[in-house]
């Protein structure tokens, strides 16, 4: 009796796995067809501008602003990769490490670098494949376990065994995973507009509206075509992410200046940069759901109410996976780009969270 039962369970799991990958690739194909139709229409309407790009060989002056910190590099022995980061604040103070999202780089944390350098050693990293950090050529080099290990290696290279970890978007996902796998290295965790990975998977599968908002995950599985779509019309799609009414910074937020927007376009227009950023998405389906998902650190989750990509109901559901103090703040009128949209509110909420409980002084090395 036991053998037939085990066989049925095995078959059920195989069918479920088959259905999962059919969904992934089927939706990817649908997104590809939709994008191809849009490209064709755009080419017919504006044939001269569709495939036009401007060369960006010189970084905008804002990237050299000394008030943000010092540009530094570290080569990690184990991976062989060189990482770029911007650091400020006195060495020896508690480490606050910032992890950016897509399609950003260290510069997205400029308001926080200025704010927290008085009490912390603040470090904003260009994650693997972004900015001035190395861009490994293979898709497999962007597996989630490698990205989490990068954070561990960087913390240890900086001379710390514990940090205050802050992540947004993809950086938030990596921050969640780092806190899950290395709880002893996270004093407190701050996440901006990024649900716990297990919450995201479960919610997206149960809510077609979130699946639709996440359709870009499937589109990005395709080779080369997403890079083309993001770069045509001189990276119009990337500009729209930050500036359009539907996805950009809200009317009450702190809009990007022309120079700040150019900083993002400069970083993402470098050879291989878009492919490296998209390779994060091209590995995500192979590593979810998680086998272990509990977070033992205190957690602050900040959420922009106008997030065009993630539904707000996921924020409260994160509480299920946290075995410590959990604080959730929904910021009215704020977009997905929370730390740039409402930096003053974000900074105030982070300060409040940091001062709760044990405080900062207990986390020096």
N, C-alpha and C positions, 0 to 999 in steps of 0.2 A: 504493500500500500504506500509506503514512504517514497519508493522510487518514482511511480507515476505522478505523485504529488509534486515532487521536486522537479520533474520534467515539465509539468504545467507551469510552475512558478518561473522556471528558466525561459520557457517559451513566452510567457507574459512579459517578462523583462525585456526579452529580445524584440518583441513587437512594439513595446513602449519606446525602446531606443530607436527602432526603425521609424516609428511615427514622429519622434522628436526631430530626427535628421531630415525626414521628408518635409516637415514644417519649415525648418531652417532653409533648406535649399529651394523649396517651392516658393517661399516668400521672397528669397533673394532674387529668384528669376522674375517674379512679378515686379519687384522694385526696379530691376534692370530694364524691363520693358517700358515701364513708366518713365524712367530717366531718359531712355533712348528717344521716346516720343517728345519729351521736353527739349532735348538737345536738337532734334530735327526741326522742331517749331522755332526754336531760338535762332538756328542757323538760317532759316528762311526769312525771318524778320530782320535779323541784324548780321548778315554774312560777314561784313568787314570787321566787326568788333568781337564776335564770338570767340575767335581763336587768337586774340591779341593779349599779350602780357607786357608789363613794364619790367625792365631789369632793375633789381634792387641789390646793388653790390655794396652799398654803404649803410651801416646801421644808423637809425635815427638817433639824434643827440640824447633823447630821454633814456636810452639804454646805458649811457655813460654817466648818469646822474650820481655824483658821489654821495649824495645824501641817502641813497638807498643801500649803500654798503660797498664792499670790496669784492671784485670778481676773482674767484679762486677755481682751482682745478684739482681733482684727485683721480689717480688711476688705481682702480681696485685690482689687487693682485689676482684674486680668484677668477674673475670674469675677464680681466684684461682690458676692461672698458675705462675710458676717461670720462669723468662727469664734471660738468661745470655747475658752480653754485655761486650765489651772492650772499655774503655774510656781513652782519653788523652786530654791534654790542660787544661787550668785553668777553674775552676768552675766560672760561672758568665759570661763567654764569650758567644757570640752567639752560639746556638746549631746547629751542623751539624750532621744529623742523616743518617746513611747508612743502606740500606736494600738490602740483597743479593738475588741471584737467585738460580735456581736449576742447578746442584746438589752441591751447595756451602754452605758456612756458613760465620761467621764474618771475617774469615781469608782472604777472597777474596778482602777485602778493606785495606790490610796491607800497600800498597803503599800510599793510601790516608790518612790513619791515621797518618803516619809520616809527610806527606806534609802539612796538614791543621791544625795540633794541635797548631801551633804558633799563629793563629788568632782566632781559634774556640775551643769550647768544642766539640770534635769529639767523636761520639759514634757509634760503629758498633755492631748491634744486631744479635744474633742468633734468627731467627724468630721461631715462634711456630713450634715445631716438628723437629727442627734442632739443631745440636751441643749439647751444655749443657743446652739448654732450655727444658722445659717439653714437652713430647710427648703425647698428649691426644690420647686415644686408638680408639675412634670412628671416622669414615670417616666424619661425619657431623660436627665434631669439627674444620674442616679446611675450612669452608664456607668463602667466600670472605668478608662478612660483619664482621665476627669475626676477620679476619686478619687485616682489616682496623681499627677496634676498638682497637686491640692490639697496633697499632702505636700511636693512640691518648692517650691510657693509659700510655704508656712508656714516651711520651713527657711530659705529666703532672706530672708523678712521678719524672722525672728529674728536675722538678721545672720550666718548661718553658710553655709558652702558644703559642709559635711560633718557627719554626725551618726552617733551610735550609735542604731540603729533597733530598736525592740522592738514586736512586734505579736502579738496574740492573736486566734484565730478569724478573723472577717472582717478585722480589723486585721492579722492575720498574712498573709492573702492579699494585701492591699494592700502590705504590707512586702516580700513576695517579689517582686511586680511592680515595685515601686520599685527594688529592688536589681538587677533584671534590666535595667531601662531607664535607670537613672541610677547605674551602679556607682561612678562617681567621687564620689558624694555619700554613700556608705555606708561608714563605717569598719569597723563590724562589725554583723552582723545577728543578732538574737535573735528566735526565733519560738516561740510557745507553742501547742500543739495546733492546728496548721494545716499541712497538707501543701503541698508545692510544687504549684501549680495543675495542672501537667501530670501529676504523679503522681496527683492526685485524679481527674482525668478518666479516665486510663487504667485506674486500679484500679477505679473505680466501674463502668465498662463491662464489666469482666471478672469482677466479684464481685457477684453478686445480693444478698449479705448487706449489702454497703456501699450498694448502690442502695436497699435497703429502709430502712436507717438514714438515708439522705438523702432520703426521700420528702417531707419538708417542703419541700425545694427546689421540687418540682413543685407542691405544694399552694399555695405562696406565689405562683405565677404567676397565680392567679386574682385578679380585682379584688374588693376590698371584703370578700369572705367570710372570708379569713384574719384580717383586722382584727377582725371580729365574733367569730370563734372564740377569738382570743387575749384578748379583753376581757370576755367573758361571765363571770358569777360573780365580778365585781370582779377581773378579770385573774388568775383561778385558774391558767390555763395558764402564764402567766409566772412566777407564784410557784413552781409545780411544777418549772420548769426548774432553779431554784436549790436547792429543798428536798426534792424527792422522792427516794426510795431509788434509783430507776433512773437519773435524770439529774443529781441534785443533788450538792452537796458531800458527800464521804464521811464515814463515822463518825469517822475519825481526823483530819479536816480542821478548818479554822477556820470554823465555821458563821456565816452572816450573822445579825447581830442583827436584831431587829424593825425598828429604825430604819434599818439599812442596806438591808433589803429594801424598806422604804417609799421609800427614795431612788430605787431602780430604778422602782418603780411610779409615783412622782411624775414622773420624767422621761418615761416612756413613755405616761402618761395625758394628756399635754398635747395640745392640738389638732394633728392632723396627724403626731404623732410616730411612731405605729405604721406608718402608710403610708410615711413616709420611710424607716424602717428596713427595711421589706419591699421597697422599691424596689431595694435592693442585689441581692436575689435575682432580681428581675424583669428584670434586665439581664444576668445572668451567662451565660446560654446563647448569647447573641449574640457573645461575645468569647472563647469557648473552642472548640477548643484554641489554644494560643499559637503564634505564628510564631517567636518567639525565647524561649528558656527558660534559658539558662545564667546562673548566679550566680557572680560573680567575688569577692565579699566573703567573709571568714571567717564561718561560720554556726554558731550554737548552736541546736539544736532541742530543746525541752523538751516532754515528752509525758506526760500523765496516764494511768496504766495503765487506769483505770476510765472512760475517755471513752466515753459512751453514743452518740456521734454519728459518731465516726471510728475506723476499725479501725487497730490499732497497726502492722500490716505496712506501712502507707504511710509511716511515719516513716523506716524504714531505706532505703526506695526513693528518698527525696529525695537521697541521696548521689550518685545518677547525674547530677544536674544542677548540682552544685557543683564549681567549678574552683579551690577553695581549701580551707583547713582546715575540717573538718566535725566537730562534736561532737554526739552524740546522747545525751540522758539520759532514760530512762524512769523516772518517779517512781511507785513502788509505792503503790497504794491511792488515788491522786489522781484527781480527776474532770476533766471538761473545763474547769472554771473554775479553772485551775491556779494562777494568781497570787494568787487569793483563798483557795483551798483549802489550799495549802501555801506560804505566803509566805516563811517562813524558809528552806526548802530551795531554793525558786526564787531567792531573793536570793543565797544562797551560791553556787549554780551560776553565776549571772550574773557575780558578782564574780570567780570563778575564770577564767571565759572572758575577761573584760575584761583581766585581768592577763597573759594569755598573749601571746606574740609581741611585737609592737611596743609594747604598753602604751598608756596613755591620753595621755601627754604629747605624742605626735606628732600628735594630732588637734585641737589648738587652731587657731583661725583667726588 
